[in-house]
Amino acid sequence: MTNDIRLQMGLRPIINVSGTMTSLGASIVVPEAVVAIAATLPQFVEIGDLQKRASRTIARLTGGEAGFVTASCAGAITLAIAGAMTGDDRAAIERLPDTSRLPRDEVVVQSGHMVGYGAPVEQGIRLAGAKVVPVGQATSAEAYQLAGAITERTAAALYVVSHHVVQYGQMPLGEFIDIAHSKGVPVIVDAASEYDLKGFLAQGADLALYSSHKFLGGPTGGIVAGRKDLVRAAYMQNNGIGRGMKVGKEGIVGTIAALEAWETRDHDGIRARERAALDLWRDALEPFEGVDPVVDPDPTHNPLDRLRVHIDPPRAHITAWDLADQLGRGERPVIVRDHEVEHGYFYLDPCNLHPGQAEIVAERLGEELEAARRSNTVIASDIVERRRRRAVSTWPD
């Protein structure tokens, strides 16, 4: 019998060069977290004490005063917003999402940060009962617009750090914080997929929120870190709307282990392996006409690069989206980062590779591009139909 649990369950053994995507399982959980989770699962533990232990680790690694672990970074957004509205008022916590008796129930967020990450950012705010107040336009947010959007009913200001957000015309975090603080409004930073565990709080953010299951390599979970009073208020939501966002003992223990492993991880060695993969893929693509691979730095300044693969259909005999789809089929499926594929390119992300997989990716690229080169016509499916098909493909039968 195979040792691959995916095959045992009838699932495809995919190779992930898309990145830390929740839809693909996010990341490879580090061995330290796997061991800690396995050791914890058969045991009982007092969750409150375990969260206190997590708080000390989170505070040390982020520079915050306190922290806790929740079900996901999306859940952390909702809990942080809820805490900013209710404080530690237990009656108010139990009334949520009814905010009719609260003095503050509005959250300001730049319009260019109101994006989807699998769900809308603003829905995470509304789940707490808060009202979303957009700042500026999608491609332009100015200091005066933020200042004008803040009123006596503003409970918090949310700032999103993500490759999904509009990458120009937005206020930098420092300016955003200065304006919000001048009005007495706390700033919450959604940094779900960021390497920088200290920078956001160091700049003055009141709370920073992370995913424990992305670059940290922990189990699925979210981390709330920052000002002690706001962390406490967010944590107390577990007795209210946060009950449905609770995290188990394994999630907390695994997150602690992943954070501690982060301190001793060979980051330079990891970067070297990733660069080697990019070089390998670029060399594999070089012989093919109509294919232009370009190394692209991460847009939010995480210390990693990806390979952006531009496809010229008349010369390569295939569109970028059809090549992406072909790579994802067959006995060795390779899932690429294709969220911008209608512009004629996709990305290859090397951060989640097991040994030997970079070579398989290179082989698969060659196989599919060679097959396209031999085609008498350009392989070009309808991109609109592809979008429709993919929109329903994740639903169970």
N, C-alpha and C positions, 0 to 999 in steps of 0.2 A: 504494500500500500504506500502511496506517496505521502511524504511528510508535509506537503504544501496544503495547509488547511483550506485554501481557496479551491483547489481541485477536489478535495473531499466534500466540499459543499456545493460543487457544481458551478463555481465562479471562475471567471477568466483570470489567468495570472498576468496581469498587465504590468508594463513598465511605465513609470510615471516620470515624464519630463515636462509636466505641466506646472509643477510647483507644489506649494503647501495648500492644496485645495481640499476643502472639507468633503467635497463629493467623491474624492479619491481616497479618503482616509487620512488626509492632512499631511502626515509625515511618518518617518520611521521612528518608532519610539526607542529612545536610547536604552542600552542594556541595563543601566542602573535603575531606571524606572520600571523596566520589565521585572527585574528581580524584586524590587520593593513591592510592586503590585501583587505579584504571586505570593509573597510572604504575608501580605496583609489580608488577602481575600478570605482565608479560613478563620481569621481572628475577629474578636469584637474589640471595639475601641470607642471611647467617648468622643464624639465628633467635635464638641466644643473645645476640648483640650487639644485635639488634633489640629483644629483651625488656629488655635493660639500658637502651636508649633509652626504652622505654615506662615503665620503672621510674622514671626521672627525672621524666618528665611526670606520672605518677600521683602521685608523692610531692609534687610542687609543688602540684598542684590539690587534693589531699586532706589535706595536712599529715601524711601518714604517712611512715615511714622508707623504705619501698620498696613496690613493687607489680609486678604482671605481668598479662598478658591471657590469658584462657582461653576455652573455647568458648562459655560462657554463665554466667549467675549461678547457675543450678542446678548446673552443673559446679563452680563456685567453692565452693559449699557443701561438696560432697563432698571436694574437694581440701583445703580449709581444715580440715575435720574430720580427714581423714587425716593432715595435717601435724601437727596438735595431738597426735595419738597417737604418731606415729613419730619426730618431730623429723627430724634429718638422717641417721638410721640407714638406710643403703641396703638392708641385708638385710631390715629390718623393712618397708621400702617395697615390696620385691619380694614379700613374703609376703602383703600385703593382698589380699583382705579377711579373711585369717586373722589374728585378733588374739589368739590363745590365748597367745602368748608376750609380749604387751605388758602393762605394769603398769597402764595406763589405757586403757579402751575404752568409757567411758560418756559420753553427752552429755545434759545437762539442757536442757529447753525447756518453756516454759509450755504447758499444754494448749490454751489459747486461741490459740496460735501454730501449732499443728499443723494447718494448713489445706492446701487444694489450690490450686495455681496453674497447673494443667495436669498436675501430678503431685503426690503428697503430699510435704510438707516432710520428714517423717520418713524417707521413702524415700531422699532425698538423703543423710541421715545413715547409713542402713543400708548404702548402696552402698559406703561406706568400710570396712564391717565393724564399725562402732560400734553400741553398744546405745543405744536411745532411752530416756531416763528422763523421763516426763512430770512436770510440776510443777503441782500444784493441779488445779482443775477447769476446764472450758472457759470458765466465766464468772467465775472467781475464782481468783487466784493471789496468795499472800501471801509476805512475806519469810521467815517461818519455814518455809514449805513448800519454798522454794528452798534455804535453808540445810540443811534436813533431807534433801533429795534429793542433795546433794553428798557424795561419799565419797572415799576414797583412790583409787578407780578412775575418778573423773571427769576426763575429758581436756579438755572444753570446755563452755561454756554458749552456746547459740545463741539469739539474739533476732531476731525477725522484724518488720520494719516494712512493713506492707502494708495496703491497704484490705480485704484478705480476712480479716485476723485479727479476733478479737473486740475491739471498740473500747471495752470497759469492763471493769472488774474485773481488769485486768492490771497488773503492776508497771511503773512507768516505767523507762526505760533506766538512768537514774542509780542508782536503788536496786538494780536488777538487777546492774549493774556492781560496786557497792560490796560486795554480798554475795558475788558470785563471786570478786572479788579478795581479799576477806578470807580466803577458803579456798584461795587460790593457783591459781584456775582462770581461764584466759583467756576473754574474751568475744568472740564472733563475731557481727557484725550483718549480717543479710541485708537490704540496702537496695536491692533490685533496681531499683525504679522510683521512686527518690527524687532530688529536685533537690539536696539538701543533701550536698555532697561533702566537707565538713569537720566538720560538727557531731558525727557519731557518734564519730569518733576523738578529737575535742576533748573529748568527755564522758568518755573513758577506755576506749572499746572497743579491743580489741587488733587486730582485723581488721574492716574494712568491705568489703562485697561489693556490687558494682553490675552492672547490665546496661549494656553500651555501646550497645545497639540500642534503648533506650527513649528517655528524655528527652534523652540526650546526642546522639541522632541519628547514631550510628555504625553500622557493620555488626554482624551478630549476634556477640555476644561477651560475656564477663564480665570484671570487674575485681576483683582482690584487692589490697587496700591496707592498710598498717598496720605493725605491728612487724616489724622486719627478719628476726629469727630465724624467726617464724611464716610470713612471706611466703616465705622460702627453703625452709622445710620443705614448704609447700604446693606450691611450684614444682617441687620435686624429685619430686613424685608423677608428673610427666610421664614418669618412667622406670619407672612402675608402673601403677596403675589410671588415672592421668591420661592415659595414651597414647590412650585412646578419647575423651578430651575435649580433644584438642589443637586449637589454633587455627592457621590458616595465616598466611602473611606478610601477606595482604590484610586479615585481621582485626586484626592487631596495628597495622599502619600506619594503617588506617582508624580505629581506636580512638584512636591518638595524635592524628590530625588532628581528630577530633570533640572530644576534650578541649581541644585548643588553640583550636578554634573557639568552644567554650563560654566561654572567657575574654573573647572580644570580641563575643559574641552580643548583639543588641539585645533584652534580656529585656523591657524596658518596652514596646517596640514590639510584641512578640509578645503580651504581655498585653492591650494595647489592641485588637489585632485579634481576640483571643479574646472579649473583652467585647462587641465589636461584633457578633460572631456570635451570642452569647447573647441580646443585645437584639433582633436580627433574628428569631430563632426565637421568642422570647417574644411579639413583636408578631404573628407569623404564627399563633400558636396562640390568641391572645386572642379571636377571633370565635367559637370553637367551644365550645359548651356541654359541660360534663363533662370539660373538660381544664384542669388546673391546673399551669402551669409555675412551678417554684421554683428560683432560683439556689442551688446547693449548694457550699460550700467543700470542697476536697479533704480527706478524713478524716485523712490523715497530714501535713497542713500544707504540702504542696507549694503553690507560689504560683499556683494555678489554680482556676477554678470550672467546674462543669458545670451543665447544666440538667436538673433532675429533673422529668419529665413524668408527673404523676398522671392516671390515666384512671378516670372513673366510668362503667362500662359501660352502665347504663340510660340515662344522659343522652348519652353520646358514641356510643352504638350499637355499641361495639366494646370488647374487652378490651385491656389493655396489651400482652399477648403477641401477640395477633392483629395489632394495629397495628404492633408491632415486626416481625413476620413479613412483613406486607404491604409495609412500607418496604424490606425486604430483597429484594423481588422486582422483576421488570420490567426495563426497559431502563436505568433509572437507580437501581440498588440502593443503598440507604443502610443501613449496618450500625450499629445502635445498641448501647449498653451495657445489656444486658438480664439481668445475672446475678441481679437481685433482682425480676424481673418478676412473680413469683407474688404479690408484695405490691401489685400494681396500679400500678407505675410502671417507667419505664426512664429512662436518662440519655442526654443528648446531650453529647459531649465535643468541644470545638473545637480540641484541640491538634494535630491531624494533617490540617488542611485545606489544600488547594491553592487559589489564587485562583479565585473564582467558585463554589466548592463550597458555601459557606454558603448562597448564594442557591438552589442546587438543593435543598439539604436543606429549606429553607423551603417551596419549591414542592411537594416530595414530601409533606411533612406536610399541607399544604393539600389535595392531591389525595386522599390516603387518608382523611383525616377527613371530607372532603366526600362521598366515596363511602359511608362508613359512615353519615353523617347521612341519606343518601337511602335507606338500607336499611330494609325494612319490619320486620326483626327485628334483635335485637342479635347481632352477629358474635361468637360465643363458642365457640371450640374447646376440646377437653379438654386441660387443662394437663398432666395426667399422661401422656397419649399424646404430647404435644409433647416432654416430657422424654425419653421412650423413643426417639422418632424422632431427636432431636438427639444422643443418646448414641451412635448408630451412624452418624451422617451423615458423620463425618470419616474413616471407613474407606474405602480405595480399593475400587473395584469388582473 
